[in-house]
C-alpha cells in the first residue's frame, strides 16, 4: 500500500522544520565564558532575581524583567542559572543583541 503524496510531503516538511529548530536551539547555547542572556518565565522570579540567586553578575536588564544579561565567570554558573529558575540561557551573541535592545534610545543615537 502506497503512502499518499500529501502525507509524505507533510512528513518531510515537519522533519525539516524540526531539524531547523534543533540546529537553531543548539547554536544559541552558551559557551563556558562570556555574556549570556537569561530568560525568565512570566510566572517565575524576574531575570535579575534569577541571576542574583545563582550568584551571578547582572550586566543589564530590560524594563519587563523577563530578560537580563549576565556574565559567566565561575564554573557551574550556567547550571545555577537554570537551577534558580531560568527558562532559557542563550549565547553571548543573543546577549549582545539583547543588551543593544535594552539601551535607552538616547544612548543609541549619541
Secondary structure, DSSP 8 states (H G I E B T S, - for coil): ----HHHHHHHHHHHHHHHHHHHHHHHTB--SSEEEEEEE-TTS--HHHHHHHHT-EEEEE-TTSSEEEEEE-STTHHHHHHHTTEEEEE-HHHHHHHHHHHS-HHHHH-
